[in-house]
Structure formats: C-alpha cells, structure tokens
C-alpha cells in the first residue's frame, strides 16, 4: 500500500511515522496515526478499519 500524507508545521507526518515503524516490523496493513511516548495508535486498513494500540 502506498501512503501519502500532508503535514503541517506542528504535526508529525503519518507517512514518515508509518514508514519508520515498518522498518521495525510493523505489518503493511497498519498505519500509525498517533505516537504517545513509547506507544503508537494504528489504523488497521484491512480488517474493518479498526484503531488498535
């Protein structure tokens, strides 16, 4: 899945965060939507678009 995002001055890029975590083993079906300390919230793009943490 190709991932495109728009980022503002005060916001981290969803695309950059997702690509970073994918290099560490994040499955392709997840998109990182928010980083909180050492945890991330992801959107599952395959199984009903569920938010997981």
Sine and cosine of phi, psi and omega as CSV:
sin_phi,cos_phi,sin_psi,cos_psi,sin_omega,cos_omega
0.00,0.00,0.77,-0.64,0.11,-0.99
-0.99,0.10,0.59,-0.81,-0.08,-1.00
-0.81,-0.58,0.83,-0.55,0.04,-1.00
-0.85,-0.52,0.56,-0.83,0.00,-1.00
-0.49,-0.87,0.39,-0.92,0.10,-0.99
-0.92,-0.40,0.72,-0.69,-0.01,-1.00
-0.82,-0.57,0.53,-0.85,0.04,-1.00
-0.97,-0.23,-0.03,-1.00,-0.02,-1.00
-0.87,0.50,-0.65,0.76,-0.11,-0.99
-0.99,-0.17,0.18,0.98,-0.09,-1.00
-0.82,-0.57,0.61,-0.79,0.08,-1.00
-0.98,0.19,0.45,-0.89,-0.02,-1.00
-0.98,0.19,0.82,-0.57,0.08,-1.00
-0.87,0.49,-0.66,0.75,-0.01,-1.00
-0.90,0.43,-0.71,0.70,-0.01,-1.00
-0.90,0.43,-0.69,0.72,0.01,-1.00
-0.89,0.46,-0.69,0.72,-0.01,-1.00
-0.90,0.44,-0.71,0.70,0.01,-1.00
-0.89,0.46,-0.63,0.78,0.03,-1.00
-0.87,0.50,-0.76,0.65,-0.03,-1.00
-0.95,0.32,-0.45,0.89,0.07,-1.00
-0.92,0.39,-0.54,0.84,0.06,-1.00
-0.92,0.39,-0.35,0.94,0.05,-1.00
-0.99,-0.10,0.09,1.00,0.09,-1.00
0.93,-0.38,0.07,1.00,0.05,-1.00
-0.89,0.45,0.81,-0.58,0.01,-1.00
-0.87,0.49,0.49,-0.87,-0.04,-1.00
-0.86,0.51,-0.42,0.91,-0.06,-1.00
-0.97,0.23,-0.12,0.99,-0.02,-1.00
-0.96,-0.27,0.62,-0.78,0.12,-0.99
-0.86,-0.51,0.80,-0.60,0.02,-1.00
-0.97,0.26,0.87,-0.50,0.00,-1.00
-0.96,-0.27,-0.30,0.96,0.03,-1.00
-0.30,-0.95,0.68,-0.73,0.11,-0.99
-0.96,-0.28,0.75,-0.66,0.05,-1.00
-0.74,-0.67,0.96,-0.27,-0.06,-1.00
0.80,0.60,-0.88,-0.48,-0.02,-1.00
-1.00,-0.08,0.11,0.99,0.00,-1.00
-0.94,-0.35,0.41,-0.91,0.10,-0.99
-0.76,-0.65,0.54,-0.84,0.15,-0.99
-0.98,-0.22,0.74,-0.68,-0.07,-1.00
-0.83,-0.56,0.48,-0.87,0.12,-0.99
-0.98,-0.19,0.83,-0.56,0.05,-1.00
-0.99,0.11,0.93,-0.38,-0.10,-0.99
-1.00,0.02,0.04,1.00,-0.05,-1.00
-0.92,-0.40,-0.76,0.65,-0.14,-0.99
-1.00,-0.10,0.90,0.43,0.09,-1.00
0.99,0.16,0.27,0.96,0.07,-1.00
0.83,0.56,0.76,0.65,0.01,-1.00
-1.00,0.04,0.61,-0.80,0.11,-0.99
-1.00,0.07,0.78,-0.62,0.02,-1.00
-0.84,-0.54,0.36,-0.93,0.07,-1.00
-0.69,-0.73,0.00,0.00,0.00,0.00
